[in-house]
Amino acid sequence: MILITGGLGFIGTHTTRALLDLGESCVLVQRRAAGVPGPFANERVFVEQADLTDEAALLDIGTRHKITGIVHLAGSVPWPPGAYEPLEGAEKAVRSLLNVFRAASEWQVARVGLASTIGVYGGVPGEGPLREDVPLPMTAGHPIPAFKKIGELLGDYLAGTMGLDVVHYRIAAIWGPLARTPSPFYATPQLVHAAARGTAPDLSTLHQGAYAGNGIDMCYVKDCGRAIALLQLADRLRHRTYNVASGRPTTHGEVIAAIRKIVPDARVDLPEGRDPSGPPHDVWLDITRLREDTGYEPAYDTERAVADYLGWLRAGNER
Protein backbone atom coordinates (compact mmCIF):
# COMPACT_ATOMS: atom_id res chain seq x y z
CA MET A 1 0.00 0.00 0.00
CA ILE A 2 1.50 3.32 -1.12
CA LEU A 3 0.98 6.48 0.91
CA ILE A 4 0.79 9.61 -1.28
CA THR A 5 1.04 13.04 0.29
CA GLY A 6 -0.95 15.53 -1.75
CA GLY A 7 -2.70 12.52 -3.24
CA LEU A 8 -5.83 14.47 -4.17
CA GLY A 9 -3.87 17.23 -5.87
CA PHE A 10 -3.02 17.74 -9.53
CA ILE A 11 -0.12 15.33 -9.96
CA GLY A 12 -1.20 13.23 -6.98
CA THR A 13 -4.56 12.29 -8.50
CA HIS A 14 -2.94 11.04 -11.71
CA THR A 15 -0.19 9.22 -9.78
CA THR A 16 -2.88 7.48 -7.74
CA ARG A 17 -4.65 6.39 -10.91
CA ALA A 18 -1.40 5.04 -12.35
CA LEU A 19 -0.58 3.10 -9.18
CA LEU A 20 -4.09 1.61 -9.09
CA ASP A 21 -3.74 0.57 -12.73
CA LEU A 22 -0.51 -1.21 -11.78
CA GLY A 23 -2.29 -3.18 -9.06
CA GLU A 24 -1.41 -1.12 -5.97
CA SER A 25 -3.65 0.26 -3.26
CA CYS A 26 -3.20 3.83 -2.02
CA VAL A 27 -3.59 5.96 1.09
CA LEU A 28 -3.99 9.64 0.20
CA VAL A 29 -2.98 12.15 2.89
CA GLN A 30 -4.63 15.58 2.86
CA ARG A 31 -4.29 18.47 5.28
CA ARG A 32 -8.00 19.20 5.04
CA ALA A 33 -10.76 16.66 5.59
CA ALA A 34 -11.92 14.96 2.40
CA GLY A 35 -13.69 11.79 1.41
CA VAL A 36 -12.75 9.38 -1.35
CA PRO A 37 -13.51 11.28 -4.58
CA GLY A 38 -15.94 9.87 -7.13
CA PRO A 39 -13.35 8.72 -9.68
CA PHE A 40 -11.82 6.46 -7.00
CA ALA A 41 -15.08 5.16 -5.52
CA ASN A 42 -15.10 1.39 -4.99
CA GLU A 43 -11.34 1.20 -5.63
CA ARG A 44 -8.42 0.41 -3.33
CA VAL A 45 -8.15 4.00 -2.09
CA PHE A 46 -8.28 5.41 1.43
CA VAL A 47 -8.15 9.10 2.38
CA GLU A 48 -6.61 10.25 5.67
CA GLN A 49 -6.51 13.75 7.13
CA ALA A 50 -3.18 14.87 8.61
CA ASP A 51 -0.97 17.93 8.60
CA LEU A 52 2.52 16.74 7.73
CA THR A 53 3.99 19.07 10.34
CA ASP A 54 2.14 16.99 12.98
CA GLU A 55 4.40 13.99 13.52
CA ALA A 56 1.94 12.10 15.74
CA ALA A 57 -0.95 12.49 13.29
CA LEU A 58 1.16 11.26 10.40
CA LEU A 59 2.56 8.27 12.30
CA ASP A 60 -0.92 7.34 13.47
CA ILE A 61 -1.89 6.57 9.87
CA GLY A 62 0.49 3.61 10.05
CA THR A 63 -1.61 2.06 12.82
CA ARG A 64 -4.55 1.76 10.39
CA HIS A 65 -2.78 0.86 7.15
CA LYS A 66 0.21 -1.30 6.23
CA ILE A 67 2.26 1.29 4.33
CA THR A 68 4.92 -0.21 2.05
CA GLY A 69 6.06 2.93 0.22
CA ILE A 70 5.74 6.72 0.29
CA VAL A 71 5.34 9.16 -2.61
CA HIS A 72 5.80 12.65 -1.18
CA LEU A 73 4.20 15.15 -3.57
CA ALA A 74 2.98 17.73 -1.04
CA GLY A 75 4.92 20.97 -0.91
CA SER A 76 7.62 20.97 1.81
CA VAL A 77 7.99 24.56 0.56
CA PRO A 78 6.91 27.80 2.34
CA TRP A 79 3.99 28.41 0.00
CA PRO A 80 2.01 30.44 -0.98
CA PRO A 81 4.24 33.52 -0.70
CA GLY A 82 3.44 35.61 2.34
CA ALA A 83 1.39 32.91 4.05
CA TYR A 84 3.94 32.61 6.87
CA GLU A 85 6.71 34.61 8.44
CA PRO A 86 10.00 33.57 6.80
CA LEU A 87 11.35 31.54 9.72
CA GLU A 88 7.97 29.94 10.45
CA GLY A 89 7.49 29.01 6.79
CA ALA A 90 10.95 27.51 6.49
CA GLU A 91 10.50 25.56 9.71
CA LYS A 92 7.17 24.11 8.58
CA ALA A 93 8.59 23.12 5.21
CA VAL A 94 11.61 21.31 6.63
CA ARG A 95 9.65 19.74 9.50
CA SER A 96 7.10 18.23 7.12
CA LEU A 97 9.89 16.63 5.10
CA LEU A 98 11.63 15.27 8.20
CA ASN A 99 8.33 13.82 9.43
CA VAL A 100 7.96 11.94 6.15
CA PHE A 101 11.36 10.38 6.84
CA ARG A 102 10.35 9.57 10.42
CA ALA A 103 7.28 7.79 9.09
CA ALA A 104 9.33 5.94 6.48
CA SER A 105 11.67 4.67 9.18
CA GLU A 106 8.85 3.77 11.58
CA TRP A 107 6.93 1.87 8.91
CA GLN A 108 10.07 0.35 7.30
CA VAL A 109 8.87 1.25 3.83
CA ALA A 110 10.58 -0.09 0.72
CA ARG A 111 11.05 3.27 -1.00
CA VAL A 112 10.48 7.00 -0.47
CA GLY A 113 9.88 9.18 -3.53
CA LEU A 114 10.32 12.95 -3.22
CA ALA A 115 9.02 15.48 -5.72
CA SER A 116 11.61 17.95 -6.99
CA THR A 117 11.39 20.27 -9.99
CA ILE A 118 12.95 21.23 -13.31
CA GLY A 119 13.58 24.55 -11.57
CA VAL A 120 16.64 23.14 -9.75
CA TYR A 121 18.46 23.39 -13.10
CA GLY A 122 18.04 27.17 -13.14
CA GLY A 123 21.37 28.82 -13.87
CA VAL A 124 22.96 25.74 -15.43
CA PRO A 125 24.89 26.98 -18.50
CA GLY A 126 24.82 25.49 -21.97
CA GLU A 127 22.28 24.06 -24.39
CA GLY A 128 20.82 20.64 -25.07
CA PRO A 129 19.05 18.22 -22.75
CA LEU A 130 19.77 18.47 -19.02
CA ARG A 131 21.01 15.29 -17.34
CA GLU A 132 20.61 14.44 -13.68
CA ASP A 133 24.38 14.45 -13.11
CA VAL A 134 24.97 18.05 -14.24
CA PRO A 135 26.38 20.19 -11.39
CA LEU A 136 23.73 22.52 -9.95
CA PRO A 137 24.35 26.05 -8.67
CA MET A 138 23.85 26.50 -4.94
CA THR A 139 21.66 29.56 -5.49
CA ALA A 140 18.00 29.72 -6.55
CA GLY A 141 15.91 32.67 -7.64
CA HIS A 142 12.61 31.30 -6.33
CA PRO A 143 11.56 29.52 -3.11
CA ILE A 144 10.29 26.40 -4.90
CA PRO A 145 13.63 25.33 -6.47
CA ALA A 146 15.45 26.56 -3.36
CA PHE A 147 13.55 24.23 -1.05
CA LYS A 148 13.57 21.39 -3.56
CA LYS A 149 17.37 21.59 -3.55
CA ILE A 150 17.26 21.47 0.25
CA GLY A 151 14.99 18.44 0.00
CA GLU A 152 17.34 16.65 -2.38
CA LEU A 153 20.34 17.28 -0.12
CA LEU A 154 18.45 16.13 2.98
CA GLY A 155 17.15 13.11 1.11
CA ASP A 156 20.64 12.10 0.01
CA TYR A 157 21.98 12.51 3.54
CA LEU A 158 19.17 10.61 5.25
CA ALA A 159 19.16 7.84 2.66
CA GLY A 160 22.77 7.12 3.52
CA THR A 161 22.50 7.50 7.27
CA MET A 162 19.10 5.82 7.75
CA GLY A 163 19.51 3.09 5.13
CA LEU A 164 16.43 4.20 3.19
CA ASP A 165 15.81 3.84 -0.55
CA VAL A 166 15.15 7.47 -1.56
CA VAL A 167 14.30 8.64 -5.08
CA HIS A 168 14.04 12.27 -6.25
CA TYR A 169 11.71 13.16 -9.13
CA ARG A 170 12.84 16.26 -11.03
CA ILE A 171 9.50 17.07 -12.61
CA ALA A 172 9.19 19.12 -15.81
CA ALA A 173 6.39 21.54 -16.67
CA ILE A 174 3.22 19.48 -16.14
CA TRP A 175 -0.12 20.24 -17.74
CA GLY A 176 -3.48 18.59 -18.30
CA PRO A 177 -6.68 17.77 -16.39
CA LEU A 178 -6.94 19.29 -12.89
CA ALA A 179 -4.11 21.79 -13.47
CA ARG A 180 -4.48 25.15 -11.81
CA THR A 181 -4.64 27.88 -14.42
CA PRO A 182 -3.40 30.29 -15.48
CA SER A 183 0.24 29.23 -15.47
CA PRO A 184 2.83 31.96 -14.83
CA PHE A 185 5.55 30.05 -16.71
CA TYR A 186 4.15 29.07 -20.13
CA ALA A 187 1.02 29.69 -22.16
CA THR A 188 -0.16 26.16 -23.00
CA PRO A 189 -2.85 25.78 -20.30
CA GLN A 190 -4.32 29.19 -21.15
CA LEU A 191 -4.32 28.37 -24.87
CA VAL A 192 -6.19 25.08 -24.38
CA HIS A 193 -8.71 26.61 -21.96
CA ALA A 194 -9.39 29.48 -24.38
CA ALA A 195 -9.97 27.04 -27.25
CA ALA A 196 -12.39 25.00 -25.14
CA ARG A 197 -14.37 28.12 -24.17
CA GLY A 198 -14.20 29.95 -27.49
CA THR A 199 -12.44 32.94 -25.96
CA ALA A 200 -9.09 34.66 -26.35
CA PRO A 201 -6.45 33.48 -23.85
CA ASP A 202 -5.57 35.70 -20.92
CA LEU A 203 -1.76 35.74 -20.85
CA SER A 204 -1.41 38.59 -18.36
CA THR A 205 -0.03 36.34 -15.61
CA LEU A 206 2.98 35.12 -17.61
CA HIS A 207 6.38 36.11 -16.26
CA GLN A 208 7.65 36.62 -19.82
CA GLY A 209 6.19 37.10 -23.27
CA ALA A 210 4.45 34.25 -25.09
CA TYR A 211 5.82 33.60 -28.57
CA ALA A 212 5.10 30.74 -30.95
CA GLY A 213 8.76 29.76 -31.14
CA ASN A 214 9.34 29.45 -27.41
CA GLY A 215 9.28 25.96 -25.96
CA ILE A 216 9.81 24.01 -22.76
CA ASP A 217 9.76 20.39 -21.69
CA MET A 218 6.01 19.94 -21.17
CA CYS A 219 5.00 16.55 -19.80
CA TYR A 220 1.32 15.62 -19.91
CA VAL A 221 0.13 14.90 -16.39
CA LYS A 222 -1.02 11.35 -17.18
CA ASP A 223 2.49 10.53 -18.38
CA CYS A 224 3.93 12.17 -15.27
CA GLY A 225 1.74 10.12 -12.94
CA ARG A 226 2.67 6.90 -14.72
CA ALA A 227 6.39 7.72 -14.57
CA ILE A 228 6.21 8.31 -10.82
CA ALA A 229 4.27 5.08 -10.33
CA LEU A 230 6.86 3.12 -12.32
CA LEU A 231 9.69 4.63 -10.26
CA GLN A 232 7.89 3.75 -7.04
CA LEU A 233 7.26 0.13 -8.00
CA ALA A 234 10.46 -0.73 -9.88
CA ASP A 235 12.24 -3.72 -8.36
CA ARG A 236 15.60 -1.98 -8.58
CA LEU A 237 16.69 1.54 -9.42
CA ARG A 238 20.31 2.34 -10.23
CA HIS A 239 20.10 6.04 -9.40
CA ARG A 240 18.69 8.31 -6.72
CA THR A 241 17.57 11.12 -9.04
CA TYR A 242 15.38 10.88 -12.14
CA ASN A 243 14.04 13.46 -14.57
CA VAL A 244 10.28 13.03 -15.01
CA ALA A 245 9.52 14.69 -18.32
CA SER A 246 8.68 14.25 -21.99
CA GLY A 247 12.35 14.35 -22.96
CA ARG A 248 11.85 17.01 -25.64
CA PRO A 249 10.95 20.70 -25.93
CA THR A 250 7.44 21.52 -27.12
CA THR A 251 6.85 24.99 -28.58
CA HIS A 252 3.73 27.07 -28.26
CA GLY A 253 3.50 26.85 -32.05
CA GLU A 254 3.17 23.06 -31.86
CA VAL A 255 0.41 23.41 -29.27
CA ILE A 256 -1.44 25.94 -31.43
CA ALA A 257 -1.21 23.63 -34.47
CA ALA A 258 -2.63 20.74 -32.41
CA ILE A 259 -5.47 22.93 -31.13
CA ARG A 260 -6.37 24.07 -34.64
CA LYS A 261 -6.75 20.47 -35.83
CA ILE A 262 -9.69 20.21 -33.43
CA VAL A 263 -10.85 23.83 -33.16
CA PRO A 264 -9.95 25.48 -36.50
CA ASP A 265 -11.25 28.91 -35.51
CA ALA A 266 -9.61 28.99 -32.05
CA ARG A 267 -8.36 32.46 -31.12
CA VAL A 268 -4.92 31.32 -30.06
CA ASP A 269 -2.51 33.26 -32.26
CA LEU A 270 0.86 34.23 -30.79
CA PRO A 271 3.69 36.32 -32.27
CA GLU A 272 6.06 34.30 -34.44
CA GLY A 273 9.66 33.64 -33.40
CA ARG A 274 11.16 33.66 -29.92
CA ASP A 275 10.71 36.16 -27.12
CA PRO A 276 13.51 38.70 -27.76
CA SER A 277 13.84 39.35 -24.02
CA GLY A 278 13.78 35.68 -23.06
CA PRO A 279 16.38 32.90 -23.03
CA PRO A 280 18.06 32.18 -26.38
CA HIS A 281 17.28 28.46 -26.31
CA ASP A 282 14.76 26.03 -24.89
CA VAL A 283 15.30 23.79 -21.87
CA TRP A 284 14.38 20.13 -21.78
CA LEU A 285 15.29 17.13 -19.67
CA ASP A 286 17.12 13.96 -20.61
CA ILE A 287 14.99 10.94 -19.60
CA THR A 288 17.47 8.18 -20.47
CA ARG A 289 17.67 7.03 -16.83
CA LEU A 290 13.89 6.86 -16.53
CA ARG A 291 13.58 4.91 -19.78
CA GLU A 292 16.34 2.44 -18.97
CA ASP A 293 15.32 1.69 -15.38
CA THR A 294 11.51 1.58 -15.74
CA GLY A 295 10.72 1.10 -19.44
CA TYR A 296 8.84 4.42 -19.44
CA GLU A 297 7.90 6.03 -22.74
CA PRO A 298 5.61 9.06 -23.01
CA ALA A 299 2.19 7.94 -24.24
CA TYR A 300 0.96 11.46 -25.06
CA ASP A 301 2.51 13.45 -27.87
CA THR A 302 1.35 17.05 -28.33
CA GLU A 303 -1.63 16.22 -30.53
CA ARG A 304 -2.93 13.42 -28.32
CA ALA A 305 -2.43 15.50 -25.16
CA VAL A 306 -4.25 18.54 -26.57
CA ALA A 307 -7.13 16.36 -27.77
CA ASP A 308 -7.42 14.66 -24.36
CA TYR A 309 -7.32 17.93 -22.44
CA LEU A 310 -9.83 19.63 -24.75
CA GLY A 311 -12.16 16.67 -24.39
CA TRP A 312 -11.88 16.89 -20.60
CA LEU A 313 -12.69 20.61 -20.52
CA ARG A 314 -15.51 20.34 -23.05
CA ALA A 315 -17.09 17.64 -20.88
CA GLY A 316 -17.78 20.38 -18.31
CA ASN A 317 -14.72 20.14 -16.09
CA GLU A 318 -13.47 23.56 -14.96
CA ARG A 319 -9.78 22.65 -14.96
Rosetta blueprint (number, residue, H / E / L):
1 M L
2 I E
3 L E
4 I E
5 T E
6 G L
7 G L
8 L L
9 G L
10 F H
11 I H
12 G H
13 T H
14 H H
15 T H
16 T H
17 R H
18 A H
19 L H
20 L H
21 D H
22 L L
23 G L
24 E L
25 S L
26 C E
27 V E
28 L E
29 V E
30 Q E
31 R L
32 R L
33 A L
34 A L
35 G L
36 V L
37 P L
38 G H
39 P H
40 F H
41 A L
42 N L
43 E L
44 R L
45 V E
46 F E
47 V E
48 E E
49 Q E
50 A L
51 D L
52 L L
53 T L
54 D L
55 E H
56 A H
57 A H
58 L H
59 L H
60 D H
61 I H
62 G L
63 T L
64 R L
65 H L
66 K L
67 I L
68 T L
69 G E
70 I E
71 V E
72 H E
73 L L
74 A L
75 G L
76 S L
77 V L
78 P L
79 W L
80 P L
81 P L
82 G L
83 A L
84 Y L
85 E L
86 P H
87 L H
88 E H
89 G H
90 A H
91 E H
92 K H
93 A H
94 V H
95 R H
96 S H
97 L H
98 L H
99 N H
100 V H
101 F H
102 R H
103 A H
104 A H
105 S H
106 E H
107 W H
108 Q L
109 V L
110 A L
111 R E
112 V E
113 G E
114 L E
115 A E
116 S E
117 T E
118 I H
119 G H
120 V H
121 Y H
122 G L
123 G L
124 V L
125 P L
126 G L
127 E L
128 G L
129 P L
130 L E
131 R L
132 E L
133 D L
134 V L
135 P L
136 L L
137 P L
138 M L
139 T L
140 A L
141 G L
142 H L
143 P H
144 I H
145 P H
146 A H
147 F H
148 K H
149 K H
150 I H
151 G H
152 E H
153 L H
154 L H
155 G H
156 D H
157 Y H
158 L H
159 A H
160 G H
161 T H
162 M H
163 G L
164 L L
165 D L
166 V E
167 V E
168 H E
169 Y E
170 R E
171 I E
172 A L
173 A E
174 I E
175 W E
176 G L
177 P L
178 L L
179 A L
180 R L
181 T L
182 P L
183 S L
184 P L
185 F L
186 Y L
187 A L
188 T H
189 P H
190 Q H
191 L H
192 V H
193 H H
194 A H
195 A H
196 A H
197 R H
198 G L
199 T L
200 A L
201 P L
202 D L
203 L L
204 S L
205 T L
206 L L
207 H L
208 Q L
209 G L
210 A L
211 Y L
212 A L
213 G L
214 N L
215 G E
216 I E
217 D L
218 M E
219 C E
220 Y E
221 V H
222 K H
223 D H
224 C H
225 G H
226 R H
227 A H
228 I H
229 A H
230 L H
231 L H
232 Q H
233 L H
234 A L
235 D L
236 R L
237 L L
238 R L
239 H L
240 R L
241 T E
242 Y E
243 N E
244 V E
245 A L
246 S L
247 G L
248 R L
249 P L
250 T E
251 T E
252 H H
253 G H
254 E H
255 V H
256 I H
257 A H
258 A H
259 I H
260 R H
261 K H
262 I H
263 V L
264 P L
265 D L
266 A L
267 R L
268 V L
269 D L
270 L L
271 P L
272 E L
273 G L
274 R L
275 D L
276 P L
277 S L
278 G L
279 P L
280 P L
281 H L
282 D L
283 V E
284 W L
285 L E
286 D L
287 I L
288 T H
289 R H
290 L H
291 R H
292 E H
293 D H
294 T H
295 G L
296 Y L
297 E L
298 P L
299 A L
300 Y L
301 D L
302 T H
303 E H
304 R H
305 A H
306 V H
307 A H
308 D H
309 Y H
310 L H
311 G H
312 W H
313 L H
314 R H
315 A L
316 G L
317 N L
318 E L
319 R L
